[in-house]
Amino acid sequence: MTLFLPEGVEKAPLWLAMHGTTNTVDYFLDYTGLREFAKANDIGLLALQALRNEENEYQFDVGRHSQPLLWMEEAQIHDVLFVKEALKHVLKLPCLSKRRVHCAGYSNGARFCMRLASEMSS
């Protein structure tokens, strides 16, 4: 997990950034330039690293509708709950706005953003 916080700013937006399958969070941030974009535009950035699946690829759990990830259930890994807990702590910081949380992702990370939007819309 990578967290960037803007300096000297109050109530900045927070972007969640989710990489695609087989990528790492560092590769995704370097490839997209999101780290530099966040710094240049006073945006908070929380970039999460997915765990490896059975095929040794990094993958977020996008739900049963696309691919059952039984290993995650057996290991009691819940990506959505992890994001909820991370946000609960990060959004206590005065530099971030609770009303301006966005999610951006690529491939599997984009599908995970859609899952988060549907399950955490409030």
N, C-alpha and C positions, 0 to 999 in steps of 0.2 A: 504494500500500500504506500502511495506517495501522497503527501498533503502539502500543498502550497497555500500560504496565507498572505494576502496583500498587506503591505505595511502602511500605517497611517490612514487607513480607510475604515469607515464604519458602515456596516450593513451592505457589504459587497455581495454580489451574486456568488453562488457556489455551483460549480459544474462538477458533476460526477463523470468520470471518463472510464469507459470499459473497452478493453482491447478485444480483438478477434481471436478465434481458435488458433492455436499454435503460437501466438505472439505472447510476449511478456509486456508488462506495464511499461517498462523502460523503453523497449523498442517502439511501442505505440506512441508514447509521448515524444520520442525523438523523431519518428517518421511524420507525425502530424504537426509537430511544432506547437502543441497545446501548452507545454510548459512555458515557452517564451511568450505565447499569446496571452496567457493568464498574467504573467508578470507585466507585460506592456499595457494591459487593460484593467489592472486592479481587480482581477477575478480570483476568487478562491477556487482551488482545484483539488479534488479528491479522486485519485486514480487507483482503482482496485486491481489486484492480481488474482485471477482465477486459479483454482487448483487443477492439478493434472487429472485427466480421466483415465478410463481403463486402457485407452490406446496411447497413453503418455502424452496427450495433448492438453494444453490449458483450455478450460472451457467453463463458462458460467452455466448454471442450471436455468435454462429458459423454460422449463416446465415439461410436463408429460406430452403435451400436444405435438412436440417435434421429435424428441428423443428421450426415452426414459433413462434416467441416470440412477439406476438402482444402487450403484456403489455409493452415491451421495446419501441416499436414504439409509442404507445399512451403516454408514459411518456417522450418521446424524449430522450431516453438513447441510446447512440451509443458507444459501447465498442471500435470499431476501431478508431473512432475519439478521444476518450479519450487517447488511447495508442499513437496516433500521437502527441497529445498535450503534453503528459508526456515526450515523447522522445525529442520533440523540446526543452524543458527546460533542461532536464537531460543531453542531449548530448552537451550542452554549457559548461559543466564542463571540465576543461583541463585534468583531470585524465582519461577521457574516450575517446575511439576511435569511431568516427562516422562510420568507415569502418568495425568494428568488433562487430556488433550487432547480437546476436543469440537469439533464442526463444526455451524454453524447457517447456514441459507441460505433464500432465497426464490426460488421458481420455478426458473430455470436454476441459480441458486446452490445450491438444495436438491438438485437432481439431481447437481450436481458434488460436494456433500458425500457423497451415496450412492456416487459413483464413488470418492472418496477412501477411504471406509470399506471398500469391497470390495478396493481395490488396496493399501491401507496398513494393514490390520487388525493387523499385528504391532507 
